[in-house]
């Protein structure tokens, strides 16, 4: 229900940016790790992201019920967020990366199914995939976009020495 959804957003409190209601508070990594006590390796931001995700994956595979509950809530929030993006931007493909890709079994099939169920026109269907480039997939993509014109036409680069 709408009221339950709004309550869920408020329970998780403020986002790291200082605002309330950010998607990050519902589906960001911190929404998962905040279940654990301070000092736990998954909350230690000096521990690499890959290690933190691996620890969470091991805990999930071992049957951590609180993590399972939080992942389910995160998947529901992801579905709501992607439904809005699907309606507004009409993408052909959405690529999940970071911890979402590490938990593809939790996110991809249920999210893709929920998005498909709400379609009015099958031509607007979106394909949901996971990134194969790890946690830096979005950075690689941004770098590629920045270099795209040079890669398309290297003659655009001025090779004369700077004076």
Phi, psi and omega in degrees: 000161181296317182295321178295319178298315179295321179297320179299321179294319183287327180300321183286352172075204185284147174282164177297339179281350179102348180265171175250154174086004178292146179302325180306324181290341182258324186232002177285166181302325180296330177296331177276315188285338182293349177288342185261153183292155175305142181095344176292142184302328181287343177264349183279106183287355173275346174281139183300150180301318179301317179295317180297318178294319179297319177298315178298319180298317179297318180294320178296313180297333178276357175095024178300109186291323179293319177296319178299316178298315181293324176295321177296317177296321179295319179296319178296318178294322177299316179301315179298316181295316181290331176298319178294313179299320179299317180292320186278315187259340181051055180286158175275326183222140171239129183250124178266137178226187180063219183292336178298321178289325180293336178246041182305325180295335179272324190262315193294300186298310180295324180290314179299319179296315180296320178294321180293320182297334184264359181292138173267332182226117183298340178292342180266009182299142178251143176264129181256124182226168175250149180288142177256006182257012177073201187294342183262014182306315182292326177293318177299318179297317179297318179296320179296318178298318180296327182264357187306314182294324178290318180293326178290324182213086182299344180289350179286342183278127179277112183268002179291142178297144178291140181259000000 
